[in-house]
Amino acid sequence: MTKRIAANAGAFYPASCTEIETMISTFNELLEKGLKDRSVFSLRPRAIIAPHAGYIYSGFTANIAHRLLAGSAPRRVVVVGPSHHVFLTGVSVATQSLYESPCGDVPIDTAYSRQLAETFGLIHVPEAHAKEHSTETQIPFVRHYLPHAEVVELIYGQIDHRTLVPILDHVLADPHNAVVISSDLSHFYTLEQAERLDAICLEGIGRLESALLDQGCEACGMLGIKAILDLARQHHWHATLLDYRTSADASGDTQRVVGYASAAIG
């Protein structure tokens, strides 16, 4: 059996399962203490938007979304993220059998991956998957909250976001499937600038209006976000913003800030 190696363990997130579990426990303790509206726990999203930075910066934000996704009890999770390291045109699907994770390998649904590739003309660019953190950082959360689920990894490069819409529609036509759209927001602005730019992203997500994102949102996973927003609008779903913060909350550096948000869609 072939394995998608966890190339970012020990960097973006701990290489130790114990440390990952401790972080998730801490995130949930903070969530329980700080959450004012507990009705959010009743959400059963079909898809989530979650950030992919180091857990010390964006793990709390991502954790909320994955915790809610667990309530939907999907059997298969399709994780969709942008390519950060390799230029490609199209959408690449992982072909390995297992996805390595510190808390135990996660099975990749190879048959479903092949079906998507054949139906939508997906490609396989091995080097695009080798080090991609946008997708990999989601896997420990999937392993924690959905230990019996299988995953599919999709990494996109230069495409029109509308290319993703029929793929996501096909995936979510199966009620046992869920989608994780991976994206951070603005990068390396001052805190004031970042909050202004990120507000555009948040408004577009909350209103399910992908065109609004073109007015200044600088999400690195904007194509994935646009696609899920277009699909949500088609199906009359709703988007609930779960958390927004910046790297300044963890680092104290307000001069080179990265923004993070999570949302539940369904």
Secondary structure, 3 states (H helix, E strand, C coil): CCEECCCCECCCECCCHHHHHHHHHHHHHHHHHHCCCHHHHHCCCCEEEECCCCHHHHHHHHHHHHHHHHHHCCCEEEEEEECCCCCCCCEEECCCCEECCCCCCEEECHHHHHHHHHHHCCECCHHHHHCCHHHHCCHHHHHHHCCCCEEEEEEECCCCHHHHHHHHHHHHCCCCEEEEEECCCCEEECHHHHHHHHHHHHHHHHHCCHHHHHHCCCCCCHHHHHHHHHHHHHHCCCEEEEEEEECHHHHCCCCCEEEEEEEEEC
